[in-house]
Amino acid sequence: MRKFINYLKESFQELTKKVTWPTWDKLQSSALLVLVSTLILALVVFVMDFAFQNLMEFIYAL
């Protein structure tokens, strides 16, 4: 039990004193970058799915 309490104390100290947290502006720009990247990737997957669907419908229609 002593090890667990020591671990919690050290973890709290590290999170409050040693970790460098991003600024609000940096956090917002990173979140925006992730959002835009996700939307672009979703669009690429949608286009590929649409193209393969039409290709397979064309092949099955033969």
PyMOL Python script that loads the backbone (N, CA, C, O; Angstrom):
from pymol import cmd

cmd.read_pdbstr("""\
ATOM      1  N   MET A   1       0.822  -1.194   0.000  1.00  0.00           N
ATOM      2  CA  MET A   1       0.000   0.000   0.000  1.00  0.00           C
ATOM      3  C   MET A   1       0.867   1.259   0.000  1.00  0.00           C
ATOM      4  O   MET A   1       0.498   2.269  -0.599  1.00  0.00           O
ATOM      5  N   ARG A   2       1.988   1.199   0.654  1.00  0.00           N
ATOM      6  CA  ARG A   2       2.894   2.330   0.746  1.00  0.00           C
ATOM      7  C   ARG A   2       3.429   2.697  -0.647  1.00  0.00           C
ATOM      8  O   ARG A   2       3.588   3.874  -0.969  1.00  0.00           O
ATOM      9  N   LYS A   3       3.703   1.675  -1.465  1.00  0.00           N
ATOM     10  CA  LYS A   3       4.203   1.926  -2.826  1.00  0.00           C
ATOM     11  C   LYS A   3       3.157   2.648  -3.670  1.00  0.00           C
ATOM     12  O   LYS A   3       3.484   3.538  -4.455  1.00  0.00           O
ATOM     13  N   PHE A   4       1.907   2.259  -3.502  1.00  0.00           N
ATOM     14  CA  PHE A   4       0.835   2.875  -4.272  1.00  0.00           C
ATOM     15  C   PHE A   4       0.662   4.344  -3.895  1.00  0.00           C
ATOM     16  O   PHE A   4       0.503   5.194  -4.772  1.00  0.00           O
ATOM     17  N   ILE A   5       0.691   4.645  -2.618  1.00  0.00           N
ATOM     18  CA  ILE A   5       0.566   6.028  -2.158  1.00  0.00           C
ATOM     19  C   ILE A   5       1.750   6.855  -2.656  1.00  0.00           C
ATOM     20  O   ILE A   5       1.579   7.993  -3.094  1.00  0.00           O
ATOM     21  N   ASN A   6       2.937   6.284  -2.586  1.00  0.00           N
ATOM     22  CA  ASN A   6       4.135   6.964  -3.084  1.00  0.00           C
ATOM     23  C   ASN A   6       4.016   7.220  -4.587  1.00  0.00           C
ATOM     24  O   ASN A   6       4.403   8.285  -5.068  1.00  0.00           O
ATOM     25  N   TYR A   7       3.489   6.261  -5.315  1.00  0.00           N
ATOM     26  CA  TYR A   7       3.281   6.422  -6.754  1.00  0.00           C
ATOM     27  C   TYR A   7       2.319   7.571  -7.044  1.00  0.00           C
ATOM     28  O   TYR A   7       2.569   8.381  -7.937  1.00  0.00           O
ATOM     29  N   LEU A   8       1.227   7.645  -6.297  1.00  0.00           N
ATOM     30  CA  LEU A   8       0.255   8.728  -6.491  1.00  0.00           C
ATOM     31  C   LEU A   8       0.867  10.095  -6.191  1.00  0.00           C
ATOM     32  O   LEU A   8       0.630  11.054  -6.926  1.00  0.00           O
ATOM     33  N   LYS A   9       1.645  10.189  -5.127  1.00  0.00           N
ATOM     34  CA  LYS A   9       2.299  11.459  -4.791  1.00  0.00           C
ATOM     35  C   LYS A   9       3.276  11.880  -5.872  1.00  0.00           C
ATOM     36  O   LYS A   9       3.293  13.042  -6.276  1.00  0.00           O
ATOM     37  N   GLU A  10       4.093  10.939  -6.347  1.00  0.00           N
ATOM     38  CA  GLU A  10       5.075  11.259  -7.387  1.00  0.00           C
ATOM     39  C   GLU A  10       4.384  11.615  -8.706  1.00  0.00           C
ATOM     40  O   GLU A  10       4.837  12.504  -9.427  1.00  0.00           O
ATOM     41  N   SER A  11       3.304  10.929  -9.015  1.00  0.00           N
ATOM     42  CA  SER A  11       2.566  11.233 -10.241  1.00  0.00           C
ATOM     43  C   SER A  11       1.975  12.634 -10.185  1.00  0.00           C
ATOM     44  O   SER A  11       2.040  13.376 -11.164  1.00  0.00           O
ATOM     45  N   PHE A  12       1.405  12.995  -9.054  1.00  0.00           N
ATOM     46  CA  PHE A  12       0.837  14.320  -8.897  1.00  0.00           C
ATOM     47  C   PHE A  12       1.916  15.391  -9.013  1.00  0.00           C
ATOM     48  O   PHE A  12       1.720  16.412  -9.671  1.00  0.00           O
ATOM     49  N   GLN A  13       3.049  15.151  -8.372  1.00  0.00           N
ATOM     50  CA  GLN A  13       4.156  16.102  -8.450  1.00  0.00           C
ATOM     51  C   GLN A  13       4.649  16.273  -9.881  1.00  0.00           C
ATOM     52  O   GLN A  13       4.918  17.390 -10.323  1.00  0.00           O
ATOM     53  N   GLU A  14       4.766  15.172 -10.594  1.00  0.00           N
ATOM     54  CA  GLU A  14       5.238  15.248 -11.972  1.00  0.00           C
ATOM     55  C   GLU A  14       4.250  16.010 -12.850  1.00  0.00           C
ATOM     56  O   GLU A  14       4.652  16.829 -13.676  1.00  0.00           O
ATOM     57  N   LEU A  15       2.966  15.742 -12.673  1.00  0.00           N
ATOM     58  CA  LEU A  15       1.959  16.407 -13.495  1.00  0.00           C
ATOM     59  C   LEU A  15       1.842  17.901 -13.190  1.00  0.00           C
ATOM     60  O   LEU A  15       1.481  18.681 -14.072  1.00  0.00           O
ATOM     61  N   THR A  16       2.139  18.304 -11.971  1.00  0.00           N
ATOM     62  CA  THR A  16       1.988  19.716 -11.618  1.00  0.00           C
ATOM     63  C   THR A  16       3.273  20.519 -11.740  1.00  0.00           C
ATOM     64  O   THR A  16       3.215  21.732 -11.946  1.00  0.00           O
ATOM     65  N   LYS A  17       4.435  19.876 -11.619  1.00  0.00           N
ATOM     66  CA  LYS A  17       5.690  20.625 -11.596  1.00  0.00           C
ATOM     67  C   LYS A  17       6.591  20.382 -12.806  1.00  0.00           C
ATOM     68  O   LYS A  17       7.329  21.282 -13.207  1.00  0.00           O
ATOM     69  N   LYS A  18       6.547  19.192 -13.391  1.00  0.00           N
ATOM     70  CA  LYS A  18       7.511  18.836 -14.429  1.00  0.00           C
ATOM     71  C   LYS A  18       6.948  18.844 -15.841  1.00  0.00           C
ATOM     72  O   LYS A  18       7.691  19.044 -16.802  1.00  0.00           O
ATOM     73  N   VAL A  19       5.647  18.631 -15.978  1.00  0.00           N
ATOM     74  CA  VAL A  19       5.041  18.542 -17.300  1.00  0.00           C
ATOM     75  C   VAL A  19       4.826  19.949 -17.854  1.00  0.00           C
ATOM     76  O   VAL A  19       4.364  20.845 -17.148  1.00  0.00           O
ATOM     77  N   THR A  20       5.166  20.126 -19.123  1.00  0.00           N
ATOM     78  CA  THR A  20       4.910  21.393 -19.796  1.00  0.00           C
ATOM     79  C   THR A  20       3.597  21.261 -20.565  1.00  0.00           C
ATOM     80  O   THR A  20       3.513  20.530 -21.552  1.00  0.00           O
ATOM     81  N   TRP A  21       2.581  21.974 -20.102  1.00  0.00           N
ATOM     82  CA  TRP A  21       1.272  21.901 -20.728  1.00  0.00           C
ATOM     83  C   TRP A  21       1.203  22.909 -21.869  1.00  0.00           C
ATOM     84  O   TRP A  21       1.778  23.993 -21.768  1.00  0.00           O
ATOM     85  N   PRO A  22       0.508  22.566 -22.951  1.00  0.00           N
ATOM     86  CA  PRO A  22       0.399  23.511 -24.077  1.00  0.00           C
ATOM     87  C   PRO A  22      -0.466  24.714 -23.704  1.00  0.00           C
ATOM     88  O   PRO A  22      -1.329  24.640 -22.830  1.00  0.00           O
ATOM     89  N   THR A  23      -0.210  25.806 -24.386  1.00  0.00           N
ATOM     90  CA  THR A  23      -1.039  26.988 -24.178  1.00  0.00           C
ATOM     91  C   THR A  23      -2.397  26.766 -24.843  1.00  0.00           C
ATOM     92  O   THR A  23      -2.559  25.853 -25.652  1.00  0.00           O
ATOM     93  N   TRP A  24      -3.362  27.602 -24.497  1.00  0.00           N
ATOM     94  CA  TRP A  24      -4.708  27.475 -25.051  1.00  0.00           C
ATOM     95  C   TRP A  24      -4.695  27.658 -26.568  1.00  0.00           C
ATOM     96  O   TRP A  24      -5.395  26.947 -27.289  1.00  0.00           O
ATOM     97  N   ASP A  25      -3.894  28.620 -27.052  1.00  0.00           N
ATOM     98  CA  ASP A  25      -3.809  28.845 -28.504  1.00  0.00           C
ATOM     99  C   ASP A  25      -3.203  27.645 -29.219  1.00  0.00           C
ATOM    100  O   ASP A  25      -3.685  27.241 -30.277  1.00  0.00           O
ATOM    101  N   LYS A  26      -2.164  27.085 -28.654  1.00  0.00           N
ATOM    102  CA  LYS A  26      -1.522  25.909 -29.244  1.00  0.00           C
ATOM    103  C   LYS A  26      -2.491  24.722 -29.248  1.00  0.00           C
ATOM    104  O   LYS A  26      -2.556  23.968 -30.219  1.00  0.00           O
ATOM    105  N   LEU A  27      -3.226  24.571 -28.176  1.00  0.00           N
ATOM    106  CA  LEU A  27      -4.193  23.478 -28.077  1.00  0.00           C
ATOM    107  C   LEU A  27      -5.299  23.626 -29.119  1.00  0.00           C
ATOM    108  O   LEU A  27      -5.708  22.642 -29.736  1.00  0.00           O
ATOM    109  N   GLN A  28      -5.784  24.855 -29.316  1.00  0.00           N
ATOM    110  CA  GLN A  28      -6.819  25.095 -30.313  1.00  0.00           C
ATOM    111  C   GLN A  28      -6.307  24.840 -31.726  1.00  0.00           C
ATOM    112  O   GLN A  28      -7.016  24.256 -32.545  1.00  0.00           O
ATOM    113  N   SER A  29      -5.087  25.272 -32.016  1.00  0.00           N
ATOM    114  CA  SER A  29      -4.556  25.056 -33.366  1.00  0.00           C
ATOM    115  C   SER A  29      -4.319  23.572 -33.627  1.00  0.00           C
ATOM    116  O   SER A  29      -4.534  23.096 -34.741  1.00  0.00           O
ATOM    117  N   SER A  30      -3.878  22.843 -32.607  1.00  0.00           N
ATOM    118  CA  SER A  30      -3.693  21.399 -32.771  1.00  0.00           C
ATOM    119  C   SER A  30      -5.027  20.693 -32.985  1.00  0.00           C
ATOM    120  O   SER A  30      -5.131  19.793 -33.819  1.00  0.00           O
ATOM    121  N   ALA A  31      -6.035  21.095 -32.241  1.00  0.00           N
ATOM    122  CA  ALA A  31      -7.364  20.494 -32.397  1.00  0.00           C
ATOM    123  C   ALA A  31      -7.930  20.789 -33.784  1.00  0.00           C
ATOM    124  O   ALA A  31      -8.549  19.923 -34.402  1.00  0.00           O
ATOM    125  N   LEU A  32      -7.719  22.003 -34.267  1.00  0.00           N
ATOM    126  CA  LEU A  32      -8.185  22.367 -35.600  1.00  0.00           C
ATOM    127  C   LEU A  32      -7.479  21.540 -36.669  1.00  0.00           C
ATOM    128  O   LEU A  32      -8.101  21.099 -37.637  1.00  0.00           O
ATOM    129  N   LEU A  33      -6.186  21.335 -36.489  1.00  0.00           N
ATOM    130  CA  LEU A  33      -5.419  20.514 -37.432  1.00  0.00           C
ATOM    131  C   LEU A  33      -5.938  19.082 -37.465  1.00  0.00           C
ATOM    132  O   LEU A  33      -6.072  18.493 -38.538  1.00  0.00           O
ATOM    133  N   VAL A  34      -6.225  18.528 -36.305  1.00  0.00           N
ATOM    134  CA  VAL A  34      -6.769  17.166 -36.236  1.00  0.00           C
ATOM    135  C   VAL A  34      -8.141  17.106 -36.904  1.00  0.00           C
ATOM    136  O   VAL A  34      -8.434  16.155 -37.628  1.00  0.00           O
ATOM    137  N   LEU A  35      -8.971  18.101 -36.671  1.00  0.00           N
ATOM    138  CA  LEU A  35     -10.307  18.136 -37.270  1.00  0.00           C
ATOM    139  C   LEU A  35     -10.230  18.204 -38.790  1.00  0.00           C
ATOM    140  O   LEU A  35     -10.930  17.460 -39.477  1.00  0.00           O
ATOM    141  N   VAL A  36      -9.397  19.078 -39.318  1.00  0.00           N
ATOM    142  CA  VAL A  36      -9.261  19.216 -40.772  1.00  0.00           C
ATOM    143  C   VAL A  36      -8.691  17.940 -41.380  1.00  0.00           C
ATOM    144  O   VAL A  36      -9.168  17.482 -42.418  1.00  0.00           O
ATOM    145  N   SER A  37      -7.673  17.363 -40.741  1.00  0.00           N
ATOM    146  CA  SER A  37      -7.083  16.117 -41.246  1.00  0.00           C
ATOM    147  C   SER A  37      -8.112  14.991 -41.266  1.00  0.00           C
ATOM    148  O   SER A  37      -8.169  14.211 -42.217  1.00  0.00           O
ATOM    149  N   THR A  38      -8.915  14.910 -40.224  1.00  0.00           N
ATOM    150  CA  THR A  38      -9.938  13.870 -40.156  1.00  0.00           C
ATOM    151  C   THR A  38     -10.984  14.051 -41.249  1.00  0.00           C
ATOM    152  O   THR A  38     -11.413  13.076 -41.866  1.00  0.00           O
ATOM    153  N   LEU A  39     -11.390  15.281 -41.488  1.00  0.00           N
ATOM    154  CA  LEU A  39     -12.370  15.537 -42.544  1.00  0.00           C
ATOM    155  C   LEU A  39     -11.807  15.196 -43.925  1.00  0.00           C
ATOM    156  O   LEU A  39     -12.513  14.633 -44.761  1.00  0.00           O
ATOM    157  N   ILE A  40     -10.547  15.534 -44.162  1.00  0.00           N
ATOM    158  CA  ILE A  40      -9.926  15.214 -45.455  1.00  0.00           C
ATOM    159  C   ILE A  40      -9.832  13.698 -45.631  1.00  0.00           C
ATOM    160  O   ILE A  40     -10.141  13.177 -46.702  1.00  0.00           O
ATOM    161  N   LEU A  41      -9.412  12.999 -44.591  1.00  0.00           N
ATOM    162  CA  LEU A  41      -9.312  11.543 -44.674  1.00  0.00           C
ATOM    163  C   LEU A  41     -10.686  10.912 -44.896  1.00  0.00           C
ATOM    164  O   LEU A  41     -10.814   9.975 -45.684  1.00  0.00           O
ATOM    165  N   ALA A  42     -11.711  11.413 -44.212  1.00  0.00           N
ATOM    166  CA  ALA A  42     -13.071  10.893 -44.402  1.00  0.00           C
ATOM    167  C   ALA A  42     -13.542  11.128 -45.826  1.00  0.00           C
ATOM    168  O   ALA A  42     -14.197  10.266 -46.413  1.00  0.00           O
ATOM    169  N   LEU A  43     -13.218  12.284 -46.387  1.00  0.00           N
ATOM    170  CA  LEU A  43     -13.595  12.577 -47.764  1.00  0.00           C
ATOM    171  C   LEU A  43     -12.898  11.629 -48.745  1.00  0.00           C
ATOM    172  O   LEU A  43     -13.519  11.154 -49.695  1.00  0.00           O
ATOM    173  N   VAL A  44     -11.624  11.359 -48.519  1.00  0.00           N
ATOM    174  CA  VAL A  44     -10.876  10.434 -49.385  1.00  0.00           C
ATOM    175  C   VAL A  44     -11.488   9.039 -49.319  1.00  0.00           C
ATOM    176  O   VAL A  44     -11.667   8.390 -50.350  1.00  0.00           O
ATOM    177  N   VAL A  45     -11.809   8.575 -48.113  1.00  0.00           N
ATOM    178  CA  VAL A  45     -12.415   7.248 -47.958  1.00  0.00           C
ATOM    179  C   VAL A  45     -13.785   7.211 -48.636  1.00  0.00           C
ATOM    180  O   VAL A  45     -14.131   6.211 -49.267  1.00  0.00           O
ATOM    181  N   PHE A  46     -14.568   8.282 -48.517  1.00  0.00           N
ATOM    182  CA  PHE A  46     -15.878   8.347 -49.162  1.00  0.00           C
ATOM    183  C   PHE A  46     -15.739   8.263 -50.679  1.00  0.00           C
ATOM    184  O   PHE A  46     -16.482   7.528 -51.331  1.00  0.00           O
ATOM    185  N   VAL A  47     -14.800   9.005 -51.237  1.00  0.00           N
ATOM    186  CA  VAL A  47     -14.608   8.990 -52.695  1.00  0.00           C
ATOM    187  C   VAL A  47     -14.174   7.610 -53.166  1.00  0.00           C
ATOM    188  O   VAL A  47     -14.662   7.115 -54.181  1.00  0.00           O
ATOM    189  N   MET A  48     -13.249   6.982 -52.423  1.00  0.00           N
ATOM    190  CA  MET A  48     -12.812   5.631 -52.799  1.00  0.00           C
ATOM    191  C   MET A  48     -13.964   4.639 -52.712  1.00  0.00           C
ATOM    192  O   MET A  48     -14.127   3.802 -53.600  1.00  0.00           O
ATOM    193  N   ASP A  49     -14.765   4.723 -51.655  1.00  0.00           N
ATOM    194  CA  ASP A  49     -15.901   3.828 -51.492  1.00  0.00           C
ATOM    195  C   ASP A  49     -16.917   4.030 -52.610  1.00  0.00           C
ATOM    196  O   ASP A  49     -17.437   3.058 -53.158  1.00  0.00           O
ATOM    197  N   PHE A  50     -17.201   5.273 -52.950  1.00  0.00           N
ATOM    198  CA  PHE A  50     -18.142   5.582 -54.021  1.00  0.00           C
ATOM    199  C   PHE A  50     -17.634   5.045 -55.361  1.00  0.00           C
ATOM    200  O   PHE A  50     -18.399   4.481 -56.143  1.00  0.00           O
ATOM    201  N   ALA A  51     -16.341   5.227 -55.616  1.00  0.00           N
ATOM    202  CA  ALA A  51     -15.768   4.764 -56.882  1.00  0.00           C
ATOM    203  C   ALA A  51     -15.810   3.231 -56.969  1.00  0.00           C
ATOM    204  O   ALA A  51     -16.189   2.680 -58.003  1.00  0.00           O
ATOM    205  N   PHE A  52     -15.427   2.551 -55.896  1.00  0.00           N
ATOM    206  CA  PHE A  52     -15.443   1.088 -55.928  1.00  0.00           C
ATOM    207  C   PHE A  52     -16.862   0.548 -55.999  1.00  0.00           C
ATOM    208  O   PHE A  52     -17.100  -0.481 -56.632  1.00  0.00           O
ATOM    209  N   GLN A  53     -17.797   1.217 -55.366  1.00  0.00           N
ATOM    210  CA  GLN A  53     -19.196   0.780 -55.438  1.00  0.00           C
ATOM    211  C   GLN A  53     -19.687   0.854 -56.882  1.00  0.00           C
ATOM    212  O   GLN A  53     -20.300  -0.086 -57.388  1.00  0.00           O
ATOM    213  N   ASN A  54     -19.414   1.971 -57.533  1.00  0.00           N
ATOM    214  CA  ASN A  54     -19.853   2.109 -58.924  1.00  0.00           C
ATOM    215  C   ASN A  54     -19.128   1.130 -59.839  1.00  0.00           C
ATOM    216  O   ASN A  54     -19.724   0.592 -60.772  1.00  0.00           O
ATOM    217  N   LEU A  55     -17.853   0.899 -59.578  1.00  0.00           N
ATOM    218  CA  LEU A  55     -17.090  -0.068 -60.369  1.00  0.00           C
ATOM    219  C   LEU A  55     -17.670  -1.473 -60.206  1.00  0.00           C
ATOM    220  O   LEU A  55     -17.824  -2.199 -61.188  1.00  0.00           O
ATOM    221  N   MET A  56     -17.991  -1.854 -58.973  1.00  0.00           N
ATOM    222  CA  MET A  56     -18.531  -3.190 -58.755  1.00  0.00           C
ATOM    223  C   MET A  56     -19.950  -3.316 -59.338  1.00  0.00           C
ATOM    224  O   MET A  56     -20.309  -4.375 -59.852  1.00  0.00           O
ATOM    225  N   GLU A  57     -20.741  -2.269 -59.264  1.00  0.00           N
ATOM    226  CA  GLU A  57     -22.073  -2.324 -59.887  1.00  0.00           C
ATOM    227  C   GLU A  57     -21.954  -2.466 -61.403  1.00  0.00           C
ATOM    228  O   GLU A  57     -22.744  -3.176 -62.026  1.00  0.00           O
ATOM    229  N   PHE A  58     -20.985  -1.802 -61.986  1.00  0.00           N
ATOM    230  CA  PHE A  58     -20.758  -1.921 -63.419  1.00  0.00           C
ATOM    231  C   PHE A  58     -20.328  -3.331 -63.783  1.00  0.00           C
ATOM    232  O   PHE A  58     -20.813  -3.899 -64.761  1.00  0.00           O
ATOM    233  N   ILE A  59     -19.418  -3.900 -62.996  1.00  0.00           N
ATOM    234  CA  ILE A  59     -18.942  -5.278 -63.264  1.00  0.00           C
ATOM    235  C   ILE A  59     -20.074  -6.279 -63.105  1.00  0.00           C
ATOM    236  O   ILE A  59     -20.214  -7.181 -63.930  1.00  0.00           O
ATOM    237  N   TYR A  60     -20.888  -6.139 -62.057  1.00  0.00           N
ATOM    238  CA  TYR A  60     -21.991  -7.070 -61.838  1.00  0.00           C
ATOM    239  C   TYR A  60     -23.071  -6.943 -62.902  1.00  0.00           C
ATOM    240  O   TYR A  60     -23.781  -7.910 -63.176  1.00  0.00           O
ATOM    241  N   ALA A  61     -23.204  -5.785 -63.497  1.00  0.00           N
ATOM    242  CA  ALA A  61     -24.222  -5.574 -64.514  1.00  0.00           C
ATOM    243  C   ALA A  61     -23.848  -6.258 -65.844  1.00  0.00           C
ATOM    244  O   ALA A  61     -24.710  -6.475 -66.696  1.00  0.00           O
ATOM    245  N   LEU A  62     -22.580  -6.589 -66.010  1.00  0.00           N
ATOM    246  CA  LEU A  62     -22.166  -7.218 -67.282  1.00  0.00           C
ATOM    247  C   LEU A  62     -22.737  -8.587 -67.470  1.00  0.00           C
ATOM    248  O   LEU A  62     -22.476  -9.231 -68.486  1.00  0.00           O
TER     249      LEU A  62
END
""", "prot")
cmd.dss("prot")
cmd.show_as("cartoon", "prot")
cmd.util.cbc("prot")
cmd.orient("prot")
